[in-house]
Amino acid sequence: METNPHYSPENIGFSTSLRVGRKAKPEGTIVNIEGVKIGGTEVVIIAGPCAVESREQLFETARAVRNGGAKILRGGAFKPRSSPYNFQGLGEDGLKLLGQIRKEIGLPVVTEVMDTRQVELVSSYADMLQIGSRNMQNYPLLKEVGMSRKPILLKRGMMATIEEFLLAAEYILNQGNDQVILCERGIRTFETSTRNTLDLSAVPMLKRLSHLPVIVDPSHGTGLRWMVPAMAKAAVAVGADGLIIEVHYKPEEAICDGHQSLDHNDFINLMTDLKKIAEAVNREISLPDPS
């Protein structure tokens, strides 16, 4: 039985001749974040709290994820929230905390930038800039971070097609910055049992169409702590180059997204399982020596 040509990657409307296309760079791009390389054989784990809340919270969580094997620390200083009355982040004070913990713990930092006017400020503290789902099609912001020359973590819009996602990345590459990581973080569907529908089929599709590394966010993708380990392992199995996972030292006390954040013990146990999955698909996850 012939395959329906409608489902061929070449027929989704995306031009593979663009800068993000696989034809432009068949060998694939390696993104280097202060010596941490994403896009090679190693599956890189980014972990940390949804939002920077306090020095104690950030330090304890950063130390735990580093000891568990994470290579990059995540933490939001600016938080785009659906309600204007919800916690919006600590702003520049949060960036300063990230800068301090970065030096003490020794992990590169990724944090979100929400506005063109913030790019210079956030770049002075962060090693990688995150463009969140809500800003995937904020074209002035995409151009601005493209000119920053910082590595960029671009999250898929909650209702974006693969084509729209890749064209958003094209805006960044078009400014001369090819250090871009694509992040599948779940899309909005009619299903309500999970926060989003994690589209793991996007991983092999993106890797077929584009030379950019692809990572997965199982925390936002499900919104449920108990589902994160299963989806994280599935993401590695389908070829993800990394994961970004929310971890909090006291999830029950988190100001935001505690229900989808792992505690320290859960994270360490997950890392052990992920290492086995990675080895089964000829990838690797390097864990610290227990001693």
C-alpha positions in Angstrom: 0.0 0.0 0.0 1.4 3.4 -1.0 2.1 6.0 1.6 -0.2 9.1 1.3 2.1 11.8 -0.2 0.3 14.4 1.9 2.4 13.2 4.9 5.7 13.5 3.2 8.0 16.1 4.9 8.6 17.6 1.4 4.9 18.4 1.1 4.2 20.3 4.4 5.0 23.6 2.7 8.3 24.2 4.4 11.2 25.0 2.0 14.3 22.9 2.9 16.4 25.5 1.0 16.1 27.9 3.9 18.9 28.4 6.4 17.2 26.2 9.0 16.8 23.4 6.4 18.8 20.1 6.5 20.0 20.8 3.0 21.8 23.9 4.2 23.8 21.9 6.6 23.5 18.1 6.3 25.9 17.3 9.1 23.8 19.1 11.7 24.6 22.0 14.0 26.3 21.7 17.4 25.2 24.5 19.8 27.9 25.4 22.3 26.8 26.9 25.6 30.0 27.7 27.6 31.5 24.4 26.7 28.3 22.4 26.9 27.5 21.0 23.4 24.0 20.2 22.3 23.5 18.3 19.1 26.1 15.6 19.4 26.0 12.2 20.8 25.4 13.3 24.4 21.8 14.0 25.5 22.2 17.2 27.6 19.9 17.8 30.5 18.8 21.4 31.5 17.1 21.6 34.8 16.0 24.0 37.5 13.0 25.8 38.9 10.3 27.4 36.8 11.0 30.8 38.4 13.7 32.2 40.5 12.1 32.8 43.9 14.9 33.2 46.4 18.6 32.6 46.9 18.0 29.6 49.0 15.6 28.0 46.5 17.9 28.6 43.6 21.1 27.6 45.3 19.6 24.3 46.7 18.0 23.4 43.4 21.1 24.3 41.4 23.3 22.2 43.6 20.9 19.2 43.4 20.5 19.3 39.6 24.3 19.6 39.1 25.0 16.7 41.4 22.3 14.7 39.5 24.0 15.3 36.2 22.3 18.4 34.7 24.7 20.4 32.5 22.8 23.7 32.4 20.7 25.5 35.0 17.3 26.9 34.0 15.4 29.6 36.0 13.0 32.3 35.0 13.7 35.9 36.2 10.9 37.3 34.0 7.7 35.2 33.9 5.0 35.7 31.2 1.8 34.6 33.0 -1.7 34.3 31.7 -3.1 36.5 34.5 -1.5 39.9 35.2 -2.1 39.3 38.9 0.1 36.2 39.1 3.8 36.2 40.0 5.7 37.8 37.2 9.2 36.9 38.4 11.9 38.9 40.3 13.1 40.7 37.2 16.7 42.0 37.4 17.0 40.8 41.0 16.4 37.3 39.7 19.0 37.8 37.0 21.5 38.8 39.7 20.7 35.7 41.7 21.2 33.6 38.5 24.6 35.3 38.0 25.7 34.6 41.5 24.6 31.0 41.6 26.2 30.4 38.1 29.6 31.3 39.5 29.1 29.3 42.8 27.7 26.2 41.2 29.6 26.3 37.9 26.6 25.7 35.6 25.8 27.8 32.5 22.4 29.5 32.8 19.4 29.8 30.5 16.6 32.2 31.2 13.8 33.8 29.3 13.8 37.1 27.6 10.4 38.6 26.8 11.0 42.0 25.2 13.5 43.5 22.8 14.3 46.1 25.5 15.5 43.3 27.8 17.9 41.5 25.5 21.0 43.4 26.4 20.3 43.1 30.1 19.4 39.4 30.1 22.4 38.7 27.9 24.7 40.2 30.5 23.7 37.5 33.0 22.6 34.4 30.9 24.7 32.1 28.8 21.6 31.2 26.6 18.5 33.1 25.9 15.1 31.4 25.9 12.3 32.6 23.7 9.1 31.2 25.3 6.1 29.7 23.6 4.1 33.0 23.8 6.9 34.8 21.9 7.7 32.3 19.2 6.2 34.6 16.6 7.4 37.9 18.2 9.4 38.7 15.1 11.1 41.9 16.4 12.3 39.9 19.4 13.5 37.0 17.2 15.5 39.5 15.1 17.0 41.1 18.2 18.2 37.9 19.8 19.5 36.8 16.4 21.8 39.9 16.5 22.9 39.1 20.1 25.0 36.1 19.0 24.0 34.3 22.2 22.8 30.7 21.9 19.0 30.7 21.7 16.5 28.2 23.1 13.4 28.6 20.9 10.2 27.0 22.3 7.4 26.0 20.0 4.3 28.1 20.1 1.4 26.4 21.8 -0.6 26.4 18.6 2.3 26.5 16.1 2.8 24.1 13.2 6.2 22.6 12.5 6.5 24.9 9.5 5.7 28.0 11.6 8.2 26.8 14.2 11.0 26.4 11.7 10.2 29.7 10.1 10.4 31.4 13.5 13.9 29.9 13.8 14.7 31.2 10.4 14.2 34.8 11.6 17.1 34.2 14.1 19.4 32.5 11.6 18.7 35.2 9.1 20.4 37.7 11.5 23.6 35.5 11.4 23.0 33.5 14.5 22.9 29.7 13.9 23.3 28.8 17.6 19.6 27.9 17.9 18.0 25.0 19.8 14.5 24.0 19.0 12.3 22.9 22.0 9.1 20.9 21.7 7.0 21.8 24.8 3.6 20.6 24.0 0.8 22.0 21.9 -2.8 23.0 22.7 -5.4 20.4 21.5 -8.9 19.5 22.6 -7.5 17.2 25.3 -7.8 18.5 28.8 -6.4 15.7 30.9 -2.9 17.2 30.5 -1.7 20.8 30.5 -0.6 20.4 26.8 -0.3 17.5 24.3 3.4 16.7 24.1 4.0 16.2 20.4 6.9 13.7 20.4 6.4 13.1 16.7 7.8 16.6 16.2 11.3 15.4 17.3 12.1 13.1 14.4 10.2 15.4 12.0 12.3 18.4 13.0 15.5 16.5 12.9 14.6 15.3 9.3 13.8 18.8 8.1 16.4 20.9 10.0 20.0 20.7 11.1 19.3 22.4 14.4 19.3 20.4 17.7 16.0 19.5 19.2 15.2 19.2 22.9 11.9 18.4 24.7 10.2 19.9 27.7 8.2 17.2 29.4 7.3 19.5 32.3 5.2 22.0 30.4 4.3 19.3 27.9 2.3 17.4 30.5 1.9 19.7 33.5 1.9 16.7 35.7 4.8 15.7 37.9 4.1 12.0 37.8 4.1 12.0 33.9 7.4 13.8 33.5 9.7 10.8 33.9 7.8 8.6 31.4 7.7 11.4 28.8 11.3 12.3 29.4 12.4 8.8 28.7 10.2 8.6 25.6 11.7 11.9 24.3 15.2 10.4 24.6 14.1 7.2 22.8 12.7 9.2 19.8 16.0 11.1 19.3 15.8 14.3 21.4 19.2 15.9 21.9 18.3 17.1 25.3 15.6 17.7 27.9 14.6 20.8 29.9 13.1 19.7 33.2 11.6 21.7 36.0 13.0 20.8 39.4 12.3 22.5 42.8 13.7 21.8 46.2 10.2 22.1 47.7 7.7 21.7 44.9 4.7 21.9 47.2 5.9 25.5 48.1 6.7 26.7 44.6 5.2 30.0 43.6 4.5 28.7 40.1 4.3 25.3 38.4 5.1 23.2 41.5 2.6 20.6 40.3 4.9 19.8 37.4 8.2 20.1 39.1 10.3 17.2 40.3 11.9 17.2 43.7 15.5 16.4 44.1 15.2 12.7 44.7 12.8 12.2 41.7 15.3 14.0 39.5 18.2 11.9 40.5 16.2 8.7 40.0 15.1 9.9 36.6 18.7 10.6 35.5 19.7 7.0 36.3 16.9 5.8 34.1 17.6 8.2 31.3 21.2 7.1 31.1 19.9 3.5 30.3 17.5 4.8 27.6 20.2 6.9 26.0 22.6 3.9 25.8 19.9 1.8 24.2 19.6 4.3 21.3 23.4 4.8 21.0 23.5 8.1 22.8 25.0 9.0 26.2 24.2 10.8 29.4 27.3 11.5 31.5 26.5 11.3 35.3 28.8 12.5 38.0 30.9 10.0 39.9 28.9 9.0 43.1 32.1 9.2 45.1 
